Amino acid sequence: MKKDFFSSDFTLGILGGGQLGKMMLYETRKWDIATKVMDASTEAPCKVACNEFVLGDLMDFDAVLAFGKNVDVLTIEIENVNVDALEQLEDAGVTVYPPTKTLRTIQNKATQKHFYTDHNIPTAEFARFAYASEIEDSLDNGGLEFPFVWKAAKFGYDGQGVKVVRSKADLAGLPPGECIAEKMIPFKNELAVIVVRNPSGQVVSYPVVEMEFHPEANQVEYVICPARISAEVAQKAQDIALRVSEKMKHIGVLAVELFQTEEDEILVNEVAPRPHNSGHYSIEASYTNQFEQHIRAILDLPLGSTQSKLAGIMVNLVGAEGHTGNVVYEGMGAIMAMKGVTPHIYGKKQTRPFRKMGHVTIVNQDIDLARTVAQQVKETIKVVAS
């Protein structure tokens, strides 16, 4: 791989123009690395910050192939991309990270779950179905029991493509395609560990974070770092996340989402091969944030420190219920007057209920005080339509 990345004719390609790409671009601009981004939306947040923007469908084989031929290294900020095109680019000598083999495994939740069982990585019991219609037969024949979690095998994100099924009535309206039915786990915490790996084999991981979810939207409301768990449980979570990373042989950032059961066992829920919502706190709280770390990793540069400078909490800013249209952020001045509070606005002009529009980071020496301020932030700022 070409090593002269800075202020040169080297070009980094990013598939996906959303907020994760935009935050990656903060880091490439810091180092004067030229970037080219493709997204299907003319309003993509990345459009204002990259050197070249290409309008194109990320699932279109020809569009992805043409885009990738003109970059030196190609990465993603969303998993829903045409992997066949990426594979052809890899075969033609383009450096693609994460590798397409890793991406194929992760893109399909059923394949991902089989990967865990094949490699003795603890995960919730599940059944795979080619069609959602097969679920009812399995229930009738005793192969499946209520309650369970239905997940679409492909294209789920931000709580979409996931549903808790407690009765046959809940099966109504499920998309017909490939899916999994996962045993409901009585857990006391949802945790996450971000692991970073570069092609030279250097691996680092961030502290375990704790995630609090919105009960209706199935979206993360708060990310808390460090997680309020015992050192023993934290070590167990770290060890399992590192094992997933080792077996998947990803390059870049890998976010490993975990369940802590009532018995303090750790189970892998799912992974994301890119910067992740659970790592946004790192922009203000860590010595090296996850976005810079991803760029370092895919360019095979030395990885930075993952230590936290302060305790950090991230609050997601999502569109308020009942509001669709041109976005207005109410209470910005009030939260900016609070100590240790930094808002991040993603640049999406249209809001709708539960759409991710930004996040706010709260840092403090005291994690409990940070959590109190986070609650105040949540109650003060509103994402509404004009």
Buried (B, 14 or more C-beta within 10 A) or exposed (E): EEEEBEEEEBBBBBBBBBBBBBBBBBBBEEBEBBBBBBBBEEEBBBBEBBBEBBEBBBBBBEBBBBBBEEBBBBBBBBBBBBBEBBBBBBEEEBBBBBBBEBBBBBBBBBBBBBBBEEEEBBBBEBBBBEEBEBBEEBBEEEEBEEEBBBBBBBBBEBBEBBBEBEEEEBBEEBBEEBBBBBBBBEBEBBBBBBBBBBBEEBBBBBBBBBBBEBEEBBBBBBBBBBBEBEEEBBEBBBEBBBBBBEBBEBBBBBBBBBBBBEEEBBBBBBBBBBBBBBBBBBBBBBEBBBBBBBBBBBBBBEBBEBEBEBBBBBBBBBBBEEBBEEBEBEBBEEBEEBEBBBBBBBBBEEBBBBBBBBBBBBBBEEBEBBBBBBEBBBEBBBBBBE
